[in-house]
């Protein structure tokens, strides 16, 4: 049996997660919610909320987004219509790209 591989994260990712967690904490405090109240609204334990607010990368992203939505942190747009429109635009852009990504095989020299 092999030992569990410890995942490492880039400094940028860790700083972004930390910022996101602090933004959620600020939103919670501005809405005058206790940690226990927000944890109950998300459906997690208080210790999980503490991990969210610290930017722990092992917390499910869905939980982080739910916490952000509850305390009013804007993720992509201020309302659901904006997110729906942005999702539609992304779908359109993705549809224009090839369905699969292939690594370049043989290098073609086209200098004549």
N, CA, C and O atoms as a DFTB+ gen file, in Angstrom:
448 C
 N C O
     1  1       0.841      -1.176       0.000
     2  2       0.000       0.000       0.000
     3  2       0.885       1.238       0.000
     4  3       1.846       1.313       0.765
     5  1       0.571       2.202      -0.845
     6  2       1.385       3.407      -0.942
     7  2       0.870       4.492      -0.009
     8  3      -0.308       4.528       0.346
     9  1       1.767       5.361       0.371
    10  2       1.386       6.480       1.221
    11  2       0.606       7.499       0.395
    12  3       0.810       7.622      -0.813
    13  1      -0.278       8.219       1.053
    14  2      -1.076       9.231       0.368
    15  2      -0.167      10.349      -0.127
    16  3       0.722      10.810       0.589
    17  1      -0.403      10.774      -1.355
    18  2       0.388      11.844      -1.960
    19  2      -0.088      13.188      -1.413
    20  3      -1.280      13.495      -1.457
    21  1       0.842      13.981      -0.900
    22  2       0.490      15.294      -0.384
    23  2       0.448      16.267      -1.552
    24  3       1.453      16.479      -2.231
    25  1      -0.702      16.846      -1.779
    26  2      -0.879      17.789      -2.878
    27  2      -0.261      19.122      -2.505
    28  3      -0.383      19.592      -1.373
    29  1       0.398      19.714      -3.473
    30  2       0.943      21.051      -3.272
    31  2       0.196      22.023      -4.183
    32  3      -0.277      21.645      -5.254
    33  1       0.098      23.254      -3.753
    34  2      -0.610      24.286      -4.495
    35  2       0.334      25.449      -4.749
    36  3       1.236      25.709      -3.953
    37  1       0.130      26.136      -5.841
    38  2       0.973      27.287      -6.160
    39  2       0.713      28.405      -5.153
    40  3      -0.329      28.447      -4.498
    41  1       1.670      29.291      -5.049
    42  2       1.518      30.434      -4.142
    43  2       0.313      31.268      -4.558
    44  3      -0.451      31.733      -3.712
    45  1       0.145      31.455      -5.869
    46  2      -0.978      32.240      -6.375
    47  2      -2.310      31.629      -5.942
    48  3      -3.200      32.342      -5.480
    49  1      -2.445      30.321      -6.090
    50  2      -3.689      29.647      -5.709
    51  2      -3.944      29.794      -4.214
    52  3      -5.075      30.049      -3.799
    53  1      -2.905      29.635      -3.407
    54  2      -3.072      29.752      -1.953
    55  2      -3.449      31.179      -1.547
    56  3      -4.286      31.377      -0.666
    57  1      -2.830      32.168      -2.190
    58  2      -3.172      33.556      -1.874
    59  2      -4.596      33.881      -2.302
    60  3      -5.313      34.588      -1.593
    61  1      -5.014      33.367      -3.465
    62  2      -6.376      33.598      -3.945
    63  2      -7.393      32.951      -3.008
    64  3      -8.423      33.550      -2.699
    65  1      -7.108      31.731      -2.557
    66  2      -8.011      31.066      -1.616
    67  2      -8.079      31.822      -0.293
    68  3      -9.151      31.971       0.293
    69  1      -6.929      32.294       0.167
    70  2      -6.905      33.075       1.413
    71  2      -7.717      34.348       1.289
    72  3      -8.459      34.713       2.202
    73  1      -7.577      35.025       0.159
    74  2      -8.347      36.245      -0.084
    75  2      -9.836      35.935      -0.141
    76  3     -10.646      36.665       0.431
    77  1     -10.200      34.860      -0.825
    78  2     -11.603      34.462      -0.926
    79  2     -12.174      34.165       0.458
    80  3     -13.281      34.595       0.780
    81  1     -11.427      33.437       1.268
    82  2     -11.871      33.128       2.625
    83  2     -12.052      34.374       3.467
    84  3     -13.029      34.490       4.207
    85  1     -11.116      35.308       3.359
    86  2     -11.229      36.558       4.129
    87  2     -12.408      37.391       3.655
    88  3     -13.060      38.063       4.454
    89  1     -12.683      37.349       2.359
    90  2     -13.830      38.076       1.819
    91  2     -15.125      37.497       2.363
    92  3     -16.057      38.237       2.675
    93  1     -15.187      36.177       2.476
    94  2     -16.364      35.521       3.046
    95  2     -16.506      35.916       4.518
    96  3     -17.607      36.221       4.977
    97  1     -15.398      35.910       5.252
    98  2     -15.446      36.291       6.677
    99  2     -15.914      37.731       6.831
   100  3     -16.747      38.021       7.689
   101  1     -15.393      38.631       6.015
   102  2     -15.808      40.027       6.066
   103  2     -17.307      40.148       5.793
   104  3     -18.010      40.869       6.501
   105  1     -17.800      39.444       4.767
   106  2     -19.225      39.463       4.454
   107  2     -20.065      38.949       5.617
   108  3     -21.122      39.500       5.923
   109  1     -19.586      37.891       6.259
   110  2     -20.312      37.339       7.419
   111  2     -20.393      38.381       8.525
   112  3     -21.452      38.581       9.122
   113  1     -19.275      39.042       8.797
   114  2     -19.252      40.023       9.878
   115  2     -20.098      41.255       9.524
   116  3     -20.759      41.819      10.395
   117  1     -20.080      41.670       8.263
   118  2     -20.893      42.813       7.845
   119  2     -22.386      42.504       7.941
   120  3     -23.197      43.398       8.183
   121  1     -22.742      41.237       7.752
   122  2     -24.142      40.824       7.881
   123  2     -24.496      40.457       9.324
   124  3     -25.608      40.018       9.616
   125  1     -23.543      40.643      10.196
   126  2     -23.708      40.365      11.640
   127  2     -24.193      38.939      11.905
   128  3     -25.102      38.698      12.699
   129  1     -23.543      38.008      11.205
   130  2     -23.826      36.588      11.419
   131  2     -22.704      35.998      12.261
   132  3     -21.531      36.288      12.026
   133  1     -23.055      35.182      13.229
   134  2     -22.015      34.465      13.964
   135  2     -21.524      33.319      13.088
   136  3     -22.177      32.933      12.119
   137  1     -20.372      32.788      13.445
   138  2     -19.837      31.651      12.696
   139  2     -20.816      30.481      12.765
   140  3     -21.016      29.780      11.774
   141  1     -21.416      30.271      13.915
   142  2     -22.364      29.165      14.075
   143  2     -23.596      29.367      13.194
   144  3     -24.087      28.414      12.589
   145  1     -24.098      30.602      13.118
   146  2     -25.278      30.876      12.295
   147  2     -24.994      30.616      10.815
   148  3     -25.799      29.990      10.125
   149  1     -23.856      31.094      10.336
   150  2     -23.524      30.871       8.927
   151  2     -23.278      29.396       8.648
   152  3     -23.707      28.874       7.619
   153  1     -22.597      28.733       9.551
   154  2     -22.348      27.300       9.374
   155  2     -23.665      26.534       9.255
   156  3     -23.789      25.643       8.415
   157  1     -24.635      26.873      10.081
   158  2     -25.946      26.209      10.022
   159  2     -26.645      26.493       8.704
   160  3     -27.280      25.603       8.139
   161  1     -26.539      27.725       8.204
   162  2     -27.185      28.072       6.942
   163  2     -26.544      27.345       5.767
   164  3     -27.224      26.998       4.801
   165  1     -25.238      27.113       5.846
   166  2     -24.552      26.370       4.786
   167  2     -24.810      24.874       4.934
   168  3     -24.833      24.135       3.950
   169  1     -25.003      24.441       6.179
   170  2     -25.196      23.016       6.448
   171  2     -23.899      22.300       6.746
   172  3     -23.733      21.128       6.410
   173  1     -22.961      23.022       7.392
   174  2     -21.671      22.440       7.747
   175  2     -21.392      22.702       9.219
   176  3     -22.122      23.434       9.886
   177  1     -20.326      22.093       9.708
   178  2     -19.917      22.339      11.085
   179  2     -19.200      23.680      11.178
   180  3     -18.755      24.235      10.174
   181  1     -19.097      24.177      12.377
   182  2     -18.398      25.449      12.601
   183  2     -16.928      25.327      12.208
   184  3     -16.342      26.278      11.691
   185  1     -16.334      24.160      12.453
   186  2     -14.926      23.979      12.094
   187  2     -14.728      24.009      10.572
   188  3     -13.701      24.489      10.093
   189  1     -15.704      23.499       9.814
   190  2     -15.614      23.580       8.353
   191  2     -15.716      25.027       7.900
   192  3     -15.009      25.440       6.981
   193  1     -16.589      25.801       8.536
   194  2     -16.676      27.222       8.200
   195  2     -15.359      27.920       8.508
   196  3     -14.927      28.782       7.743
   197  1     -14.727      27.568       9.595
   198  2     -13.427      28.162       9.916
   199  2     -12.411      27.837       8.821
   200  3     -11.600      28.687       8.454
   201  1     -12.453      26.617       8.301
   202  2     -11.557      26.241       7.204
   203  2     -11.875      27.028       5.939
   204  3     -10.966      27.406       5.201
   205  1     -13.160      27.279       5.681
   206  2     -13.569      28.095       4.530
   207  2     -12.978      29.491       4.668
   208  3     -12.394      30.024       3.724
   209  1     -13.134      30.079       5.854
   210  2     -12.675      31.452       6.080
   211  2     -11.151      31.562       6.088
   212  3     -10.618      32.656       5.908
   213  1     -10.450      30.467       6.290
   214  2      -8.989      30.468       6.226
   215  2      -8.488      30.166       4.813
   216  3      -7.293      30.275       4.540
   217  1      -9.401      29.787       3.919
   218  2      -9.012      29.487       2.543
   219  2      -8.379      28.121       2.379
   220  3      -7.484      27.945       1.553
   221  1      -8.833      27.154       3.155
   222  2      -8.310      25.790       3.058
   223  2      -8.645      25.207       1.682
   224  3      -9.819      25.132       1.319
   225  1      -7.635      24.795       0.911
   226  2      -7.900      24.291      -0.441
   227  2      -8.613      22.942      -0.473
   228  3      -9.066      22.517      -1.536
   229  1      -8.722      22.277       0.639
   230  2      -9.376      20.962       0.652
   231  2     -10.877      21.053       0.898
   232  3     -11.573      20.039       0.849
   233  1     -11.382      22.253       1.163
   234  2     -12.819      22.440       1.332
   235  2     -13.459      22.428      -0.052
   236  3     -12.918      23.004      -0.996
   237  1     -14.601      21.778      -0.170
   238  2     -15.292      21.708      -1.459
   239  2     -15.590      23.107      -1.973
   240  3     -16.021      23.980      -1.219
   241  1     -15.357      23.309      -3.251
   242  2     -15.587      24.626      -3.833
   243  2     -17.060      25.019      -3.761
   244  3     -17.389      26.200      -3.642
   245  1     -17.937      24.032      -3.834
   246  2     -19.369      24.319      -3.732
   247  2     -19.726      24.929      -2.386
   248  3     -20.572      25.819      -2.306
   249  1     -19.080      24.448      -1.324
   250  2     -19.329      25.013       0.003
   251  2     -18.818      26.449       0.088
   252  3     -19.457      27.309       0.693
   253  1     -17.672      26.695      -0.518
   254  2     -17.127      28.055      -0.504
   255  2     -18.039      28.998      -1.287
   256  3     -18.292      30.121      -0.850
   257  1     -18.529      28.549      -2.436
   258  2     -19.430      29.383      -3.228
   259  2     -20.749      29.616      -2.490
   260  3     -21.306      30.712      -2.546
   261  1     -21.242      28.604      -1.808
   262  2     -22.494      28.750      -1.066
   263  2     -22.317      29.759       0.064
   264  3     -23.181      30.610       0.277
   265  1     -21.207      29.671       0.787
   266  2     -20.937      30.635       1.858
   267  2     -20.859      32.038       1.284
   268  3     -21.410      32.976       1.860
   269  1     -20.177      32.192       0.152
   270  2     -20.049      33.503      -0.477
   271  2     -21.410      34.048      -0.895
   272  3     -21.696      35.229      -0.703
   273  1     -22.239      33.197      -1.459
   274  2     -23.563      33.633      -1.908
   275  2     -24.423      34.082      -0.726
   276  3     -25.151      35.070      -0.828
   277  1     -24.343      33.367       0.384
   278  2     -25.157      33.703       1.552
   279  2     -24.763      35.050       2.135
   280  3     -25.631      35.822       2.544
   281  1     -23.468      35.344       2.180
   282  2     -23.030      36.607       2.787
   283  2     -22.926      37.743       1.774
   284  3     -22.511      38.846       2.130
   285  1     -23.296      37.494       0.525
   286  2     -23.373      38.555      -0.469
   287  2     -22.092      38.866      -1.204
   288  3     -21.948      39.963      -1.745
   289  1     -21.149      37.928      -1.240
   290  2     -19.924      38.147      -2.003
   291  2     -20.242      37.912      -3.476
   292  3     -20.749      36.852      -3.846
   293  1     -19.945      38.899      -4.312
   294  2     -20.195      38.762      -5.746
   295  2     -19.156      37.818      -6.327
   296  3     -17.956      38.003      -6.125
   297  1     -19.617      36.814      -7.044
   298  2     -18.696      35.860      -7.650
   299  2     -18.395      36.227      -9.092
   300  3     -17.239      36.477      -9.433
   301  1     -19.396      36.263      -9.933
   302  2     -19.196      36.582     -11.338
   303  2     -20.023      37.790     -11.761
   304  3     -19.581      38.594     -12.582
   305  1     -21.190      37.913     -11.214
   306  2     -22.080      39.004     -11.553
   307  2     -23.027      39.210     -10.381
   308  3     -23.138      38.359      -9.498
   309  1     -23.687      40.314     -10.383
   310  2     -24.532      40.662      -9.252
   311  2     -25.831      39.860      -9.191
   312  3     -26.406      39.703      -8.114
   313  1     -26.297      39.354     -10.325
   314  2     -27.581      38.645     -10.304
   315  2     -27.513      37.355     -11.122
   316  3     -26.550      37.105     -11.847
   317  1     -28.541      36.561     -10.988
   318  2     -28.606      35.291     -11.691
   319  2     -28.686      35.436     -13.202
   320  3     -28.170      34.591     -13.933
   321  1     -29.330      36.502     -13.679
   322  2     -29.449      36.710     -15.122
   323  2     -28.077      36.937     -15.745
   324  3     -27.799      36.445     -16.838
   325  1     -27.228      37.674     -15.057
   326  2     -25.887      37.926     -15.574
   327  2     -25.074      36.658     -15.667
   328  3     -24.340      36.455     -16.635
   329  1     -25.198      35.796     -14.663
   330  2     -24.470      34.524     -14.669
   331  2     -24.990      33.636     -15.796
   332  3     -24.209      32.967     -16.473
   333  1     -26.301      33.631     -15.996
   334  2     -26.889      32.830     -17.066
   335  2     -26.392      33.306     -18.422
   336  3     -26.062      32.496     -19.287
   337  1     -26.339      34.622     -18.607
   338  2     -25.857      35.170     -19.881
   339  2     -24.386      34.833     -20.084
   340  3     -23.982      34.466     -21.187
   341  1     -23.585      34.952     -19.038
   342  2     -22.160      34.639     -19.132
   343  2     -21.953      33.158     -19.443
   344  3     -21.081      32.803     -20.236
   345  1     -22.755      32.297     -18.820
   346  2     -22.680      30.866     -19.094
   347  2     -23.001      30.584     -20.561
   348  3     -22.332      29.770     -21.197
   349  1     -24.013      31.247     -21.095
   350  2     -24.372      31.079     -22.507
   351  2     -23.248      31.501     -23.429
   352  3     -22.972      30.828     -24.422
   353  1     -22.588      32.622     -23.107
   354  2     -21.468      33.085     -23.932
   355  2     -20.308      32.099     -23.880
   356  3     -19.658      31.849     -24.895
   357  1     -20.048      31.542     -22.713
   358  2     -18.966      30.557     -22.595
   359  2     -19.298      29.308     -23.406
   360  3     -18.427      28.752     -24.074
   361  1     -20.554      28.865     -23.349
   362  2     -20.972      27.703     -24.140
   363  2     -20.759      27.969     -25.633
   364  3     -20.307      27.087     -26.365
   365  1     -21.084      29.184     -26.083
   366  2     -20.897      29.545     -27.489
   367  2     -19.419      29.508     -27.875
   368  3     -19.063      29.002     -28.939
   369  1     -18.575      30.037     -27.018
   370  2     -17.136      30.048     -27.311
   371  2     -16.568      28.635     -27.329
   372  3     -15.754      28.301     -28.190
   373  1     -16.993      27.805     -26.384
   374  2     -16.513      26.424     -26.321
   375  2     -16.956      25.653     -27.560
   376  3     -16.215      24.812     -28.070
   377  1     -18.165      25.939     -28.046
   378  2     -18.684      25.238     -29.228
   379  2     -17.841      25.522     -30.470
   380  3     -17.811      24.708     -31.393
   381  1     -17.162      26.657     -30.504
   382  2     -16.339      27.002     -31.666
   383  2     -14.989      26.287     -31.665
   384  3     -14.311      26.244     -32.692
   385  1     -14.603      25.737     -30.544
   386  2     -13.304      25.070     -30.424
   387  2     -13.423      23.594     -30.767
   388  3     -14.517      23.033     -30.711
   389  1     -12.307      22.954     -31.122
   390  2     -12.348      21.507     -31.379
   391  2     -12.818      20.757     -30.123
   392  3     -12.601      21.212     -29.000
   393  1     -13.453      19.622     -30.328
   394  2     -13.968      18.855     -29.195
   395  2     -12.857      18.232     -28.356
   396  3     -13.033      18.016     -27.157
   397  1     -11.728      17.946     -28.971
   398  2     -10.621      17.320     -28.268
   399  2      -9.358      18.147     -28.455
   400  3      -9.195      18.838     -29.461
   401  1      -8.489      18.069     -27.494
   402  2      -7.199      18.738     -27.588
   403  2      -6.151      17.668     -27.819
   404  3      -6.057      16.704     -27.060
   405  1      -5.372      17.840     -28.860
   406  2      -4.329      16.881     -29.189
   407  2      -2.978      17.564     -29.063
   408  3      -2.820      18.742     -29.381
   409  1      -2.010      16.794     -28.590
   410  2      -0.646      17.315     -28.556
   411  2      -0.107      17.309     -29.969
   412  3      -0.420      16.427     -30.769
   413  1       0.701      18.299     -30.262
   414  2       1.295      18.356     -31.587
   415  2       2.204      17.157     -31.787
   416  3       3.082      16.882     -30.969
   417  1       1.992      16.478     -32.840
   418  2       2.821      15.304     -33.141
   419  2       4.064      15.712     -33.873
   420  3       4.978      16.298     -33.293
   421  1       4.100      15.407     -35.134
   422  2       5.245      15.710     -35.963
   423  2       5.268      17.195     -36.311
   424  3       4.256      17.757     -36.729
   425  1       6.403      17.811     -36.140
   426  2       6.556      19.233     -36.455
   427  2       6.610      19.396     -37.968
   428  3       7.422      18.752     -38.632
   429  1       5.770      20.235     -38.509
   430  2       5.724      20.470     -39.952
   431  2       6.583      21.682     -40.270
   432  3       6.421      22.755     -39.688
   433  1       7.487      21.486     -41.195
   434  2       8.343      22.586     -41.660
   435  2       7.746      23.097     -42.948
   436  3       7.701      22.374     -43.943
   437  1       7.292      24.315     -42.942
   438  2       6.665      24.864     -44.136
   439  2       7.458      26.013     -44.741
   440  3       6.896      26.866     -45.428
   441  1       8.738      26.036     -44.492
   442  2       9.608      27.054     -45.067
   443  2      10.163      26.471     -46.376
   444  3      10.910      25.493     -46.347
   445  1       9.811      27.053     -47.494
   446  2      10.231      26.533     -48.798
   447  2      11.356      27.322     -49.347
   448  3      11.841      27.028     -50.439
